[in-house]
Amino acid sequence: MEESSSYWSDGNTKVSFTTAAAASDSSNTPKQIAPSRSMVMCDNNDMNNNNSNHQQQQQLKKKQPNNNSDTTNSMIQKSIAAGSFAGISSTLLFHPLDVVRTKMQSEALSTCLSSSPAAAADNNSRNEVAKCNSSSKVKISRGNSSVFSVVRSTIQYGGIRAFYTGLSLPLAAQAVYKSCVFTTNSVSKAALMEWKRQERHKVGKFAPIVSLNLKDVFFCGALGGLVNAYLFVTPVEYVRNQLIAQDVKLAAENANSRVSGIKIMRGPIDVIRRVVTTEGMVGLWRGAGVTVMRDSLGCGFFFVSYEVAKRFFSSVSSFNDTIVTLLSGSCAGIGFWVAAAPLDTIKTNIQTGNTQSIRTAWAEITNGGANVLKLYSGWQVAFGRGAPAAAVTVYSYEMFYSLLEKSS
């Protein structure tokens, strides 16, 4: 009798069968022994493979938080770089319009400009204004300024270079200026979506969240504006507005054939030095409260307007991505200034005038509420600049961010 062995495997175990064959008997009828399972053997190689797969899965789970952290860090870095590029591009193109707008606001104020780079605070700003008007300090002619008259006087008394007054500090700040808004907005959106996903999982809902609602978009945008306004915008715009206000005063004195008795501030560093000497570092944050209010509301409406416009324009089949982005960015700029323009006028008054009270500044600008439209002084430039500048900013940001993603 001969024996032979064969194996059958199901991938995890191998089973051995033994068969026997006897020599033919006298009747030549073969005798066959039915196969029987003699032993079950586990394949060590397959078990090792299974253990290896299990360990790899555990390692992937452990590495998941690190991967998420790496993704977040990469997003932040790209957003900072793209935001910086967008902010610098927008500032170089549209800073002259910022100068014109600020001059129009300054000339529409009901207070006189102080010769100091930081006007002193007081408890009764109206009395201070009366003192200022009766003193030797020059009172600017108010209320009759227009875009063309401001442009003409700027060229007459300062030349083309005057349109770039105070440019160096805002331009240098762009590395963290626009990028702060976009980065804070992106990070807060990602965190909010992750929180909502976890909350949905708690109630057994596992469908992915495609997008945030408009309330969420407003909140994230407002948060970006708040952080940016307090950390960067307030001191930068304060220095810029002091230089622009000085130009307005000097132009008025030249027009009245008067000799200026003030020490001329030669640039941002000179302004910072004087303010820190007289008031300390906190002096650079004059008007921080109204600046935070302006940018919180403004950036909230900026991103809501952009989201709504993008959904609408994306449905137009004849518009490509570039046109959709530019048009949506223009709508975002308009949305920002609709909400921010009144607060921006009040901020200019506080940073260049004689009061630190929002209520007092509002009363002075509007003549006690009789002329609320004065809060929109310089609206032509604000909206005329806001729409194309926002379009350039958003397009530059998305284009540069996309290039960074492709290169990584």
Disulfide bonds with the S-S distance in Angstrom:
Cys112-Cys132 1.83
